[in-house]
């Protein structure tokens, strides 16, 4: 089930709780702080991780909410940072009006849904469904949304397909296949295969691999081109996304999918 982060202010909690239950009934996995954070947990950390791991960020807005300062604005800013890493065609940040209210920049840049209108709920479901379709990567190789989303694995051991986004065409290509293994709590990586005809930069060796359950980073020596740094974040147990950097300059967007046996 796709995770949807629900961002709201306390004054709108009752309305958002109703929508939380409706999203669950519709087959989605909504994340709401009041429903998903246990007593004793670090609530700021849990919220930040939930935003990072969600497929969608749904921001519920009312006349009071649009004037609200504090952590509500922090959530929005963190989601906008993640939105900038998406493809321009992706649907990720969804402003949802609970009542008529005026949106200011940057929220006004996004098409919003009026949930108080008769077809508001139907329109939200349409946006979520379309967003899932647009996120699919090369269905002839692996369809991410058809894999087992119920896995609780927080490990990266396995065979991974590395996809990169090419510009200016914005097409997505399979660049290489990597194997990741673990010995005494330390991770190792190696190139398992490269597609035929691929003349991309040959990595001269992996210098370091770190993984904390959510963030996966590693460095690779690219010879005369310099040291490449990869920063990936967990979308699900079988999907990580992020960017590669060479000489501190951002390069291609990366999508890593675990091969399903």
N, C-alpha and C positions, 0 to 999 in steps of 0.2 A: 504494500500500500504506500502511496506517495505521501510524504510528510508535508504538512502545511503549517507554517508558523503563524499564529494568530496574535497580532499586535493590537493593543487596545488600552484605553484608560479605565480606571476603576468605575467611573460613572456609567460606563457602557457594559459593565461586566455581565449583567443579566441577559442582555440582548446577545452578547457574544457567546455566552454559555449555550443558549438555544441553538445558535449556528454551529457551535462545536459538536453538539449532539446530532444535528442534521448532516454534517460532513461525515461523521462516523457512520451513520446509517447509509450514506451514499457510497461507502467503500473507501473513503480516504482515511488518512492518519493525521488528524489535526493535533497540533501541539499548543496547549494553553497553560500558562504558568500555574493557575489555580488548580488545574486538573493533573498536572504532570510533575510538579516538584514536591518531593517528600519533606516532612519536617526534619530539620537538621542539615539539609543540603544547602550548599552555597548557591543561592538563587541567582546571583549575577552570572556566575560561571555556567550554571545550567541553561540560562537564557541565551548566553553567547554561543554555547555549543549547539543549542537547538536551532538557532538562526543559521549557523554554518552547515548543519546537516539537513536542512529542509529543502525540498524541491521548489516550494513557493513561499513567498512572504506576503501575507494578506493583512493589510493595514486598515483597521476599522475606524471610521471617522464620523464625528458628530460636531455640532457647533462648539461644544466645550473642548473636544479633543483637538481640534485644529489650533486652539490657543494654549494647549497644554505644554508646559516645559518639563524638564526632568528626564527620567529614564526612558520614557516613551519616545522622546526625540533621539536618544542614544540608540534604541533599537532601529529606528528608521535610518539613521546614518550608517549603522553597520550593514543593514540590508542593501542600502544604495551602493556601498563599497563592493559587496558581492555581486550586485547587478552589473557593475562595470566589467566584471570578468565573464559575463555571459555573451553569447552571440547576440547581435543586434535584433535578430528575429525571435529570440527566446521570450517566452512569457514567464516572468518570475515575480516582479513586484506589482501587486494588485491593490490599488486603493479601493476600498469598499465603503460607500457612504451609508450610514445607518439612518440619516435624515438629511434634508437639504442643508448644505453648508458650502462655503466658498473655500476652494483649495488654492494655496499659494505655491510658488516655486520651492522645491523641485517636484512636489507631488502633482502639480498641475500638468506636468509633462507627460504623465501616464494617463491612458484612458481609464476612467473609473467606472465602477458599477454602482447603480443606485439600488441598494437592497430594499429600500422602502417602496419601490415600485412593483406592480404585479408580476413582472417578468424578471425581477432582479435576481432572485435565487437561480432561476433557469440560466440567466446570462453568466452568473458566476461559475456554475458547473460547466458551461460551454467553454469558458476561458481556461479552466483547469484541464479539461479534456484535450483542448487544442494545444495547451502548453506541454502536455505529455507527448503528444504526437511529434511536436517539433524538436523534442529532446532526444529522440531516437537516433542512434548512430549506426549507420550501415547495417540494416537488418539482414543482409545476406551473410554477414559474418557472425554477428551476435546481436540479439535484440535485448537490450538492458532491461526493459520493462517486462520481458517475459521470463526473466531469470527468477531464482528463488529470493524474494525480498524478505523472507522471514528469518534469514540467517542472523545469528547474534554474534558472529565472528568479528572480533576487532583485530584480527591478525592480517598480514599481507602476504603470507606464504602462499605460493602458487605460481601459475603461469599467467602473465599479463599482456594484453594487447595495448600497445601505445599508439594512440591516434593524435594527430596534430592538425590544427586549423591553418589552412594556407590563405594568405592574403596576396592580392586584393580580391581573389575569387571567393574567399570564405568557404572553400570546400574542405572536407575532412578526410584525411588519408591515414591508412594504417602504415606507420613508420617502422615499427619493429616489435618483436615479441621477446619479453624478458622472463626469466625465471628468478623467483625470490625464495630463499631458504633461510633457515634459522638454526644456529648452533650456539648452545649455552647462552640464550637470551640475546644474542647478537645477530643482526640481519646481514645477509649477503645477497648480491644481485649479479646476474650475468645475462648477456644477450643470448637468447635461445634460438632466434631465427630473424632474418630480414626478408621482406618480400622480394621476389625476383625483380631485377632491374632497378632496385633501390641504390642510388649512388650518393646517399646522404653522408654527412660527416661520420666517419668511423670513430667510435669512442675508443680511447686508448686504455681506459681502465676506470673503475669506480673507486673513488677515494673515501667515501663515507656514506653510511646509510643510517638514518634515525627514524624512529616511528614511536609515537606515544599513544596510539589508539585512535587518533583523529588526524594528526598532521604527519605526512610522510615526506621527508626531504632527503636528497642525496646529491653528491657532487660527482662529476665525471670529467676526466682529463680529455680535452679535445685537441691536444697538440698545439699547433700554431694558432688555433682559434681561441685558446684560453681555457679556463675552467668553467664548465657549465654547472649551474645550480638549478635543481628542480624542486619546486615547492608545490605539494599536492595536498588537498584537504578531502576528507571523507564525505562522500555523498551517500554511499551505502557500503555494505561490506564488500561489494563487488564492483564499486565504481569510485574512482578518485579523479578530481579535476584540479587544475592549477596552471602554472606557467613555468617555462624554462627561462633562465637568465644567463647571459654570457657577458663577462666583464661588467656586471651590475646593470646591464641593459636588458629589459624584458624582451623576450623573443616570442616563440609560438605558444598559443594556448594548447595545453595537453589534456587529453581525456584518456584515462587508463581503465580498461575493463578486464576483470578477471575471467579467464577462460573457464567455461562451464564444462566439466567432464561429462 
